[in-house]
């Protein structure tokens, strides 16, 4: 279990870096999303087992962020078509699993209104990002505080990309440059990141509580909303280019994702 969770953490960590890809989606694909939330919120009830479960995932995420950020930057800059269709396939591959989970646990089909609400919200978020691509803002206390809230939202809610939300604030490139080059961190950068860390931790706790409540009491509506976010998140990574090779890559990634989530 420890090795598996470490590998899962490496995969989920990629979602902390790439715009359009949510760590929550990757956790959902791997089938550990619900259990991870449950263990985080009930950590004190069984500290030893929860620590054994969560620690490898967290370590994997941190290593993934620091080791793969430069690789991801390279792929985004030089192999964007390939990496885009890999993630499109992975994202779509978990949708049948989510729909099946709704049917198994509620004996009902997906809630179309909740799906449409979050799907449209995802489209609106994408349009805002497109309009803000040219904006590169100088980090300050207010902007980094908001970045912490947005990043927590994007890391926990499947289908919402924290990296894309950072783009809306104009601090994504700054954020990624620090992660890719941790040895340049100095006192000034630490001071700038303190508001981010504080708001991220506080927001993450409350968002986890809300998600846990919704999953326990409104599973069908919550998963329907998650599916809407997940499908709309494809817009963030669609490269606006297509060929047969891309289709093959997407289909293979879909099959892998479908297999993993089942």
N, C-alpha and C positions, 0 to 999 in steps of 0.2 A: 504493500500500500504506500509506503514512504517513497519508493522510487517512482511509482505511478503518479503520485501527487506532485512530486518534484517536476516530472515531465509535463504534467498538466499546467503547473505554474509557469514553466518556460513558454508554453503555448499561449496561455492567458496574458502573459507579459507583453506579447506582441500587440495585443489589443490596447495596451496602455500607450502605444507609440503611433500606430498608423491611423490617420484621419479616416473616418468612416467605419472603422472596425471597433466594436465595443468589446471590452474584456468580459462583460456580462454575456454577450452572444457566444464567445468562445467557451465560457464556463458552461453555458447551456448546451452547446454542441457536445461537450465532453460529459454531460450528464451529472455535473456536480454542483450546479448553481443553487438549487434549493437546500441541499445539505450544508453547503458552505455558509449560507446565510444563517441557517438554524444553529450551526456550531458557533459562529461568531457572536450571535446574540445570547447564547446560553453557555458561554465559555466557562463561567465559574461553576456550573453544575457538574462538570466532569473535566477538570483542568488538564489532567494527564492525557486522556484520549483526544480531547479537542486540540491540545498542543501538538500531539503526534500527527494529527490530521492536517491542521492548518499550517504549521511551520514549514513543511516541505513545499507547500504551494506558495507561501509568501517568499521563501528563499528563491524558488524558481522564478517568480515574477521579478524580483529585484535583479537577479542575475541576467534574466532575459532583457530587461530594460537597459542595463549597463553594457552588456556584451553585444546585443543585437541592434542597438540604436544606430550605429554606424552602418551596419549591413542593411538595415531597413532604409536608411537615407540613400545608400547606393542603389538599392533595388527601385526605390521610388523615382530616383533621378535617371536610371539607366535601363531598368527592366519593368517599367510601370505597367505596360500592357499585360505582361505575364503575371505579376503579383496581384493585379486588379482582378483578373479572372479566376485566380486561385481563391481569393477571398469571396468573390461573388458566388462561386460554387459551394464553398464552405458554409456561407450564410444561408443560402437557399436549402442546403442539405438538412439543416436542423428543423426547418418549418414542418415537414410531415410528422416529425417526432413530437413537436409541440401540439399540433392538432390532435394527434393520437392521445397525448396526455390529457387533454381537455375531455375527450370522449371517455377515457378510462375512469377519470376521477369524478366527473360530473354527469356522465351519461347523456351529455348534450353536445351539440356542435358548437363551433366557434361563434362568438357574439359579433355579428357584423357591425353594429353601431360602434362598439369599442374598438374594433379593428380599424374602421374607417377614420375615427377621430385621431388615433395616433399615427395612422398612415399619412393623413393630410398634414398633421403637425410636423411629421418628419420631412415632408416635402417643403413646408414653409421654412423649416430650419435650414434645409439645403439651399433654398433660394437666398436666405440671409447670408449664408456662408459664401455663396457665389458673389454677392455684392460686396463682401468684406475682404475678398482675397487680396486686394491691392493695399489694404490697410496694414501697416506694421507699427504697432504702438510701443512706446517706451514704458517698460514695467514700472508701476508705482504701487503704493499700499492698497489703494482701492481696487485697481485692476487685478492685482495678484490675489486679493481677498475674494473677489468674484470668481477668479480662475479656480480657486480651491473648491468653491461650491459647485461650479460647473463640472470640474474634473471628477468630483465625487459622484455627481449625478451620472456622468458618462461611464464611469467605471462600474457602477452597481446596476443600473437599469439596462437590460439587454436591448440593443438596437440604437442606443444613444451613444454617440462617439464623443468621449471627453476631449480627444485631440481636435475634433471638428469644432467643439465649443470654444476651445482655446483659440482657434483660428478667428472666431467671431470677435474675440477680445483683442486680437492682433498680437498675441504673445506666444503663439505656437512655435515659431522658429527659434525664438529666444529660449523657450522651455526645452526644446529638443537639442539645441546646441549645448546647453548646460549638461543634459543627461549624457550626450555623446562624448563630452569632454569633461568628466568630473574633476580632473586634476587642475582645472582652471578656477575652481571654486575658491573664492576668497571671502573675507568678512562682509564686504559690500553685497555680494550675491546672497550670502546666508541671510542677511538682514532683509533683503528683498523677498526671500522665499519664506520667511517666518509667517507672514500673514497667510500665505498659500497653505502651509502645513496646518496651521491652526484651523482655518475654515474648512479645509479638506477633512480633517479628523472629526470635527463637530458635525459637519453635514453628512458624512458617511454614516455616523451612528444613527442619526434621525432617519435618513433614507432607508437604512437597513431595517429599522423598526417598522416603517411604513410598508415596505415591500413584504416583510414577514407577515404583518397583519393582513395585507391584501391576499397573499398566497394562501393563508389559512382560512380566510373568511369569504373571499371573492375570487376563487381560483380561476373560474371560467373567464370572468371579465379581465382579470389581470393578465392571463396568458394570451387572451385575444388582443389586448392592448400591446403586449410585448411583441406579438407576431406583426402587428402593424408597424411598430418601430423598426423591427428587424428587416422587413421587406423594403421599407423606405430608405433604410441605411445604405442600400445598394447604390442609390443615386450619388452618394458621397465618393464612391470609389470607381464608378463606371468611367472608363477612360475615353468614351466617345469614339471608339474605334473597334472594328470587329473583323475577324477573319476565321477561317476554319480551324486554325490552330488554337485560337482563343476559345472557340466552342468546345473543342476536345479537352482543353485545360479545365474549363468550367465544369464539364460533365464528370471528369475524373475527380475533381475536388468535391462535387456534389455527392458522388458515390462514397467517397471517404468520409465526408461529414455525416451522411445518412447512416453509414455503418457504425461510426463512433457513437452517435447519439442514440442508437438503438441497442 
